[in-house]
Amino acid sequence: MYPADDLVELIRAYNPKSNSDLIRRAYDFGRDMHDGQFRHSGEPYFTHPIEVSQILAEQHLDDATIITALLHDTIEDTKASYSAVEEMFGNEVAMLVDGVTKLTNLQLSSTETKQAENFRKLFMAMSKDLRVILVKLADRLHNMRTIRAMRPEKQQVKARETMDIYAPLAGRMGMQWMRDELEDLAFKVLNPEGRASIMRRFITLQKETGDVIGRITDDMRYELEKAEIDAKVVGRAKKPYSIWRKMQEKEQGFSRLSDIYGFRIITANENDCYRVLGAIHQRWRAVPGRFKDYISQPKTNGYRSIHTTVSGRDGKRVEVQIRTQQMHDVAETGVAAHWSYKDGVRGENPFAVDPVKWISSLTEQFNAEDDHDEFLEAVKLEMYSDQVFCFTPKGDVVKLPRGATPLDFAYAIHTRIGNACVGAKVDHLRVPLWTRIKNGQSVEIITAEGQMPQATWLDIATTGKAKSAIRRALREVDRDRFIRLGRELARAGFENLGKKATDRVLDLAATQLRLKDRNELLARMGSAELTAHEVVQAVYPDLAPDVSEGIASERAVIGLSPEQRFQRAPCCEPLPGERIIGITYRGEGVVVHAIDCDALSNYEDQPERWIDLHWQAGQHQSIYGVTLELTIGNDAGVLGRICTLIGEHKANISDLEFVDRKPDFYRLHINAELRDAEHLHSLMLALQAESDVAQVERLRDPSKARQSAKPQP
């Protein structure tokens, strides 16, 4: 176990003013609290907090962060309490330890809704004190370094969580070294064969070409000495996962991948950065489109550097990063540079970003999100983004993720401008809205009064902020449409009983169903979340028709043994009145197909699985869904009339999906719940008779035959 004195010396090396006694006390307290606890590897548990504190000490962080690392599992896993930690080590440390404890309890890889909510909590914790996430990242790094002691299934969960959440978060915070290591450790678990393959190819390449890194490093040093520039040159091969990702993105094999080496040049001052760039470009040919100047346009996390890619020795592409020592310190520690010490003095690095401003800019756009999935998508989009810098016509700089479009630019300026966008000019030339913006371009947004976001914009926008704003606007438009459609459905439903769907009746139904108001009720009816029958029954429970009348679903099919269950095949959706065949599944019952279903050809060589079935004679319930594909005119009120017509034919709409929207027509899929084949025939005849319906067909999808679904009782 790493002794307390060694940890103290490691910290005092960069911070002689460190409170060594307090650190020793924290060490002793943590060791005593974890006494008798062991890790999966069999080591004493306290070796883990020590290793986490070492990782943070190597980043030259302050005493409070180091002490938090030593104590970060005490409140959760031992008898220690918040008040005890606060009494011994102060309020600042107690709050940090409590924050790390709460983060540990977040299951970030759980279901989408819960994951989104936990992401919110993660960002809230970060906004209070960013050091909480620094400790958590170091905690995850050590756990990944020792992950082999865990069960294989647990390794997979942790590695995926690391790849999806913690590695991008480290990169977003500017801690690129940590992101690289986290990704590589997760890659080793998730795809050990892929990583081993790249490592083998690296070894083979080194045997064939020798020390390429050493030769290129010497060449660069020679050019810099010739230009009388004092700078340090460091070369490295890129991490296996970084190479794997490039292979996937470019769809190239290892042998065709050229830029697998990276070089870093550290200069004495900013002017020398540009002198180095000139010397490198004079000696080697620059690769077009691979130059980025993050010194004049720094990233939001404070990162500054010049990036260029050149064709080096033997035509091999190499990436070169040029920066000063201060810029390098921020590049290594990112936002954490705000708390770092050097020679006993809190870092006064002019390039270190204010963590409060940084986290505010990161979380601001997520606060308005009500929808869990949208929040999660926005977070992940922003976490994985790289940046481009473009300009407004007035010369103001706008930072956007790589691949951003003029729509993203418009929403970055203001939601109102984004919603009213009708076109864009890039470098004074009119361009389509799906154009990808490049570094340094000037973008002008053309707006028009009355313009509203289009559904197709969701495919054009790339930023979380733009997508969220578009969805909000579309929801408002859809809400009005759903309310109008719901009113038509309610009118038809109540008229079937000889009643009227007055505002008073709808208000009463909303109250009975515990909804906010009648508009909420109508919107839910229009979006098929509520059926007209449910609304009618809420107001007139004695008058509403009993939908349970008719043959019960469990008695609908004849030919099954008593213990067998059945389910209608989703590929052909057979209805009572149609000839049917059953296909048996071991332990899952029987799937019922229409006799003419194309999917039955898959079972021709398995006759023992076929069962001759037929529907029970008599009146069936209207519970059998059939998908209809309709092409209807794009005119006001058409959809409402279609839905009313379906309701009048005693069919319930269980789902409605637009599959194509054109200026003059809509194509949509409607899933209607019907009694039998005769019911379907009469409904399709009625729809075909409508002048606004250009085409109506029963939709059958053979591909759904491959979907695994357990039969219902």
N, C-alpha and C positions, 0 to 999 in steps of 0.2 A: 504494500500500500504506500502511495506517495506521501512522504512525511509532511507535516505542517510547516516545518522550517524551510523545506525546499520550495513549497508554494509561496511562502512569505518572501523568500529571496527572489523568486521569479517576478513577483509584483514589485519589489523594491528596486529591481534593476531598471524599471522604467518610471517608477513613482516612489522616490526615496521618502516622500512625506506620507506614504501609506500608513494607516493605523494598524500596525502589525499585531498589537495585542487583541484588537477586535476580530481580526481575521483568525487568529489562533483560537479565540473563544468560540467563534462560529464553527471552526473545524472540530473542536472538541464536542460542542453541543450536537452537531450533526452525527458525529461518530457514535456518541452515546445513544442518541435517539434511534439510530438504525442498527444498534447492536443486536445480534442474533438474526438479522435479516440477510438473505442471500439472493443473488441474481440467478438467472437460468443457467449461467455458466458454472455456478458453484462458488463464485467469488463473493466475498463480503459485499453487501449492497452499497456500502459507503464508498467503495471504489468508483462508483458511477458519479456521484456528486463531485468528487475530487477531479475526475477527468473533465467534467463539464466546466468546472472553475478554471482548469488549466487552459482549455480552449479559449475561454474569454480573457484570461490573463495574457495569452499570446496575442490578443487583439488590443492589449494595453488599456483595458477598461477600468473604470473607477471601482473603489472599494465596495460600494453598495451593490454593484452588479455581481462582483466576485462572491460576496457573502450570500447574496440571494442564490447563486448557483450551488453553494455548499448546503443551503437549507431548503432547496426548492421542492423536495419531496417530504419534508418533515411534517407539515400540517396535514397532508393527505394520507401518508403511510405510517405515521407514528403517533404516539400519544401527545406530541407537542401541539399546543394551541396557538391561535393567532395572538392572543393576549400575552402568552409567554414569550413568543418571538418579539413582539413589540416592546415588552419590558426589557429584554436583554439587548436588543439590537436597534431599537428605535422604530418610529412610525414608517419611515421611508422603506426600510428593509421589509418590515411586516407587510406593507401594501404590495411590494414587488413579489414577495413569496406567495401571497394570497392570489395575486394576478396570475402567476405561473400555474398555481394549483387549479384555478378555474379553467385555464387554457388546456391543461392536461385532461380535464374531464370532458372536454368537447370532443365528440365523435365526428371528426370532419369528413370521414369517409362513409357516413351513414346515408340514409335515404335522402333524395334530393331536397325535400322540404326541410327536413331537420338539418341537412348539411348547409343549406342557405341560411337558416336561422343561426347556426353556429358560426358561419362566416361573419355574420353581423356582429356576434359577440366577440369574435376574434379581432375585428377592426375596432370595436369599442375599447377592448383591452389595450390595443396598440395606441389608440388615441390618448389614453390616460397616461401611459408611460411606455415608450417604445422599448425600454430595456427589458420589459417582460418578454417580448418576442425574441430579443437577442438571447436570453437565457433558454427559451424554448427551442430555438434553432440549434444552439449548442447541445442541448439535451437530446434532440433528435439526431444530431450528427454522431454523438457517441453511441447512441442506441443502434444506429445503422452500422457503425464500425464493428459492433459486437452482435449483429443480428443473427449470426449463424447458431447461436445458442437457443434461439426460439424454435417453436414448432414450424414446419414448412408452411402450413396454411396461414399462420400468424405472420411469417416473413412476407408472404405475398401481400397481405393487407397493409402492413406497415410500409413496404416498398412502394406500393401503388399510391398510398397517401403521401409519401415523401415526394414521389415524382410529380403528382398532380398539384400539391399544395405547398409543401415546405421548400422544395428546390426553387420553384418560380418566385416564391416570396423572398427568399434570400437574394435571388437575382434582382428583383424589383427594388430591394433595399440597397443594392450596390455591392453586395458581398459575393462577388463573382466566384472567388476561390471556393466559398462554401457551396454555392450552387453547383459548381462543377463536381465537387466531391460527393455531394448528396445524390446527384444524378447518376454518377458512376457506381456508387454503392447500391442504389436502387436497381440500376441496369443489371448489375451482377446477379441480383435475385430474380428479376423479372424475365431476363433473357440471357441466362448464363452461356448458352451456346453461341449466341450472337457476339457477346463480348469476347469469348475465348477465340472466336474466329478472327476478330479484328486484331487481337493481341498476337495471334500466330502470324497474321499477314505483316504486322509491324516487324516482328522478328525476322521474317524472310526478307522484307524490304531492307532492313539494316544490314543483313548479310550481303545483299546484292549491291547496295549503294555505299555502304560504310557510314561514317559519321557525318551525315548531311548537315545536321544542326551545327556541329563544330565548324565545318567548312564555311557555311553561310555566315555564322557569327563572326568568324575571322575576316571574311570579306567586308562585312558591315563596319567592323572596327577600323579596318584599313581605310575605308572611304571617309569615315568620320575624322580620323587622324589627319588625313590629307586635307580635309576642310577646316582643320584646327578647331574642332568641336569636342568639348569635354563631355562625354556621355557614357553611360553603362549600357551594355547590350546583353540581353538574356534571351536564349532560344529554348523552345520546348515543343514537343509533339503534343497535339491536341488529345484530349481525353477520349477514351473509346466511345462513350455515349455521344459526344459531340460529333465524332466521325460517323457513327451509325445514323444519327439524325440527318446529317448532310446526305448520306447515301439514300435515305428514304425520301427526302425532299426532292433531290435531283434525279432520283431513280437511276443512280449510277452504281457500278460496282466499285470495290476498293481500288482496283488498278487504274480506274479512270478518274478517281478523285484526286485533285492536285493540291488543294490548299489544306494539307494536314499538318503543316508546321506553322507555329506562331512565334513572333519575335517582339520583344519589348525593349524600347530604348528610353532610358531615363536621363533627362537633361538637367542642367543647372537652373535654367530659367525658361520662361515662355517663348522668348525670341529664338532661343536655340531649338525649340521644337520645330519651328518653321524652317530653320536652317538645315536641320536634320532631314526634314521632308524633301527639301531641294536636293540635298546630297544623294538621298536614296533614289529619287526619281531620275536624277542625272545618270546614275550608274545602272539602274534597272528600269525596264519598261513597266509603267503603271497599267493595271488592269482596269479598263473602263467600267464605270458604275460601281466601283468598290472603294470609293473614297468618302470618308465622313469626318467632318471637323466638329468634334464635340467640345473643343476649347471655346470657339466663338459661339457655339450653341450647345451649352451643357444640358445633360439629362436632368430630369426633375429630382433625382436622388443625389445630385451634386457631381455626377461622373463627368470628368473632362479628359479628353485624349484625342489624338488624331489617329484615325484608322486608314490604312491604305493597303492594298494588295498588289504585289509586283511579281513579275516573272523572274525568278531568281536563277540560281545555278542549274544548269541542265534543263531549263525551261520549266522548272517546278514553281508553282505559285506558292508564295508565302505571304502570310498576313503580318503586317508590322503595326504596332501600337507605339505612339510617341507621346510622352508626357513628362512633366516635371516630377520631382520627388513628392512635393505636396499633393499634386494630383494623383500620384501613385498611391499615397497613403489613403486618400478617399476612395480610390478604385478598389483597394484591398478590403477596406472596412465599411465602405458605403456610409449609410446614415449613422452607423456606430461611431464614426470619427468624431461626432459631437461630444462623446463621453471619454475619448481616449486621452491618455497622459503621455507626455514625453519629458524626461528629465525632471519629473516631479511637478510639472506644470500642466494644467488642463489644456488640451489641444486648442490652439488659436489658428487652426487651418482656415485660410480665407475661402477655401473651396468646399468646406464641410457644410452641408445643408442643414437648416434649422429643422429638427425632427417634427416640431409642432406644425410648422407650415407644410412639411412634406406629407404627413399623415392626413392633414386637413384636406389637401388637394386630392388625395387618393380616395378619401371616404365621402367627400362632398356630393359627388354625383350618385352615390349609392343610397343616400339617405331618403331620397324621394321614392324609392322603389317599394311598391306594395306587394308585388308578385314575387314569390319565393324563387321560382325558376328563373325569372328575369334578373333578379338580384345576383343569383349564382352565375348566370351567364355573363353579366356585366363584370363581376369580380374576376372571373377567369380570363375574359378578354383583356382586361387591363393588366392582369398579372403577367400574361405571356407576351405583352406587346413590346416591340422595339419601336423607336421613334423616328419620324421625319419632321423636318422643320420647314414650314412654308410661311408666306407673308400675306397680310391683308393689303388692299390697294394703298393704304396709308403707311405701310411699312412695318406694322406690328407683327411680331412673331407668334405663330400658332403652332403648338406641338401636337402631333398626332401619331398614332401607331402606324407602323409600316403597313402598306396596303390600303391606307385610308383613301376615301373618295371625297369629292366636293360636298356631298351630303354630310359626311362626318365633320368637315370644316365648318359648314353652316351651323350645325348643332353645337359645335365647340364655341362658336361666337355667342349664340343665343338660341334658345328653343323656338322663339317666335320666328327668327330668321329661317331656321331649319324647316319649320312647318310650312312657311310661305315660299319655299324654294321652288323655282320653275326651271332653272338652268344655271350654268356656271361658265366662267371664263378662266382659263389657266394660261398665264403669260399672255393675256389679252386675246386669246383665241377661244371661240366657243367650243366646248367639249361636252360629251355625254356625261350624265351624273355618275356613271359607273367607272369613269376614268380614275386610275390610280395616281395619286399625287406623289411627286418626287421631291427630294430635298431641294430647297432653294426656290421653288416655284411660287409665283404670285397668283393668288386665287381670288376671284371676285364672284360673289353670289348674286344671281338675278332673282328677285322676288316678285310676287304678284298678289294683290288683294284677293281674298277668297280662295286661294290655293289651299288644299288640304293634303296631308301625307297619303301616299298610295301604299297598298299592301306590298307591292313589288319592291318598295324601298327597303324592306327588311333584308332582302337579298343583296342590296347594294351597299348598305351601311356596314361598317366593321366595328365601330366603337360601341361600348356598352351604353354610353350616354345617348348616342343617336338612336340605337335600337330601342332603348327604353322610352324615349320621347315619342318615337313613331308608334310604338305599341299603345302608349297612353292615348294618343290622338285617335288611333283606329278604334280603340275601345269605346271612346266617346261616340264616334260615328256609329259603330256597331250597336251601341246601347240604344241609340235612338231608333235604329232599324229593328232591333229586337223588341223594343216596347211597342212599335207599330204592329209588328207581326204577332206579338203576344195578345194585343187587343183584339185582333182578328180571330185568333184561336179561342180567346175567352168568349167573344160574341157567339161564335159557332157552338161552343160547348154549352153555354147557358140557353141558347135558343132551342137546342135539342130537348130541353126540359120545359120550354115555353116561358123561360125567364129572360130577363135582360141583364147584361153585364154593366150595370151602372157604376159610377165611381164609388157610391156608397157600398155596393155589394163587393166591389174589388177591395176596398179598404178593409171590410170585414174579413175577407178571405186572407188578406195580408196579415191581419192581426192573428187570425186563427193559425196561420202557418208560421207565425213569429218572424215575419219579414218587416223591414223598415217601413215601407210604404207600398202603395199600389204600383208605382213605377218599377220598384224592385221585383214585385210579383210578375208584372208583365214582361220585364226583361228576361226573367228566368223561364217564363213560358216560351218566349221567342227563341231562346237559346237551347230549348229542349231539356232544361234542367227540371222543369215542372210540367206535368201533363195537364190538359184541360180537365180530365176526370178528377185529378187530385184537387184542383181548385174548386170545381163544382161540389165535390164531396165535402170540402171544408165549410161551405156555406149551407148546402142542402144535403146533409148526410142521409136523410130518409128518401129523398127523391132521386139521388144519383143512381144510375144503373149499376147493378152488381157485375163487375167485370169478371168475377169468378164463376159466373154462370157458364155452363158448357162443360165439355169433357176436360177433366184435369190433365195436366201435362204428363204426369206419371202414368196415366192410363191411355195416353194418346196413340201408342204404337202396339200392335198385336204381333206376337211371334217371338217375344223375349221370354226367357226363363225368369222366375220370380226374383232371383238375385241379381239379374243384369240391369244395368243402367244404360241410358242412351243419351246421345247428344246429336243435334243436327250438324251435318258437315258444313263448315263455313265457306267451302268452295262453291257449293251449289244451293245451299239454303232451301232444302225441300219443304214443301207445304202439304198439309192434309189435303187429300184428293189426288196427289201425284203418286205414281208408282215408285216404290223405294226399295233399297237393298241395304242391309246392315253389314259392316265390317267390324269383326271383333278385335279387341286389343286386350292383351293379357293384363289382368288386374285393373283395367280401366273401363270395361264395359264395351258398348257398341256405338260406333259412329254411323249415323244414318245418311245415306246418299240418295239423290234422285237417280232413277234407273239410267238416265242418259248422261250422267255426270262423267266428264272426261277423266277425272281422277281415278275412276274404277279400273282403268287399264293398268294402273300400277299394281293391282292385286290379282291379275289374271292367272298368274302361276301359283296362287295361294287359295285354291277353291275351298279349303277347309275353314277359311276365315269368313266366308260369305254366309249370310242368313237371309232367308226370304221373309220379308216383313210387309205389313200393310197398315194403313191408318185405321183407327177405330171409326166406325160409321157414326154420324151424328154431328151436332153443333160443337165446334171447338172454340176455345177462347182466342181472343185477338192478341196473341202473345208471340207469334212467330215472325221474326224479323226478316224482311226481304229488302235488298238494296236495289233502288231504281236510279238510273242515270237519266237526267233530264237536261235538255237544252232549252232555255227560256229566254224571251226577250228582255233586254236591259231597260225596262221602263218602270216608272213609279207604280208601286202597288201590285206588280205582277207576282212577286214571291208571296205576298200576303194572300192573294187570291188562290194561289196554288195550295198553300198550306191550309187555307179554309176549306178548299175542295176536298183535300185528303181527310180533314176532320169530319166533314159532312158525310163521308163514306165510312165513318166509324173506324178509322184507322189512326193509330197514334204514331206521331213522328218521334222516334227515339234518337235519331242522329241526323245531322245535316252538315254537309261539307262542300264548300266551293272548290272545284278542281281547276277551273279556268275562268278568268274574268276578261272580257273584251268590251270595247266601247259599245257594241250593239247587242251582245248576248252574254249569258252566264251558262256555264256547264256545271252541274252540281250533282252530288250523290245524296239521296234521301233514303234513310232506313226507316221503313214503315212496318209497324206491327199489325199483322193480318190474321184472319181466321183460317183461310184455306185458299186453294188455287182459284176457286170461283170468286172469292173476295178480291184477289189480285187482278183477275181478268176484268172485273167491273171497274176497279179503280183505274187500271191502265186505259180502258176505253174512255172513261170520263176525262182523264188527263189529255188523251190524244184529241179529244173534242175541243179542248181549250185552244183558242186562236193564238195565245201567247206561248204555247208549248210547241217548239219546232220538232222535237223528237223526245220519245220516252222509251227506254228499254230496261228490261230486267238485267241487272249486272251480276254475272257469275265470274269468279276469279279462281281459276285452277291452281294458281300459285299458293292459295291459302290452304290447299290440301296438305301441304307439308308442315303447316303449323301444328305444334303439339298442344292439345287442349284436353283436359280431363273431362269426360262426359259428366253431365249433371244428373242427379237422381231423378 
